[in-house]
Amino acid sequence: MTTETRPGTGPLLVVSAHAGDFVWRAAGAIALATERGDPARVVCLSFGERGESARAWREGRDLGEIKALRRAEAEAAAAELGAEIEFLDAGDYPLIETPELVDRLVRVYREVEPAVVLTHPPADPYNGDHPAACRMALQARVLAQAIGYDAPGEPLGAPPVFFFEPHQPEQCDFKPDTLLDITPVFGRKRRAMECLPAQQHMWEYYTDLARRRGVQLKRNAGPNLGLPNATMAEAYVRLYPQTTGVLA
């Protein structure tokens, strides 16, 4: 388990399957990035209109209304976090992987030139849209690095990729190796969550999860890391090896 504080690193890119995923799972990381002056871009592959908007369907809204509702909610949440947001409107349940969608992500990578990428982990037996988003995000990252790939911009470097925590981590083979202290910005994360009344049942779940991860962060930090007041955290898994000159 690694815990560390880091200076600003550059642009943050978050690839989210649905309009709400980035809020529950990575809003703390986004808020920390924007507070230290790093730009953050959220890409929502879908609005979550079919599978994650049950309340709106029960209210009798049609598909167009639900998409507009979820867009407005996600835009409000992103604004609370200080992030840019765009929607690729690729549909959900199922989210279909296509070369065209991967190409659109390649172009986002080339435009943003992220220093860090956050996305879903590759396994989720409860929601196939999440692994699909992960696979496309990773494929696009590799293609964006290829000098011969036909897309605007310069070839991408090698930004680290972190998987954010799924809703049922034990069933998704999710074993965190990075705990991020989000205590200073948790109020912003909570306000961003409250921008999503279509999924109000998630507010307390992810508040409680942040608190539990905060306990684990303090347990793993040790006495000298400078986190005496940490109470809230987000959990991540790093895909590629960390490069360092010092083991700590």
Secondary structure, DSSP 4 states (H G I P E B T S, - for coil): -B-------S-EEEEESSTTHHHHHHHHHHHHHHHTT--EEEEES---TTTS-HHHHHTT--HHHHHHHHHHHHHHHHHHHT-EEEE----SSS----HHHHHHHHHHHHHH--SEEEE--S--TT-THHHHHHHHHHHHHHHHH-TTS-SSSPPP----EEEEPPSSGGGGT----EEEE-GGGHHHHHHHHTT-GGGTTHHHHHHHHHHHHHHHHHHHH-TTSS-TT---EEEEEESSPP--SS--
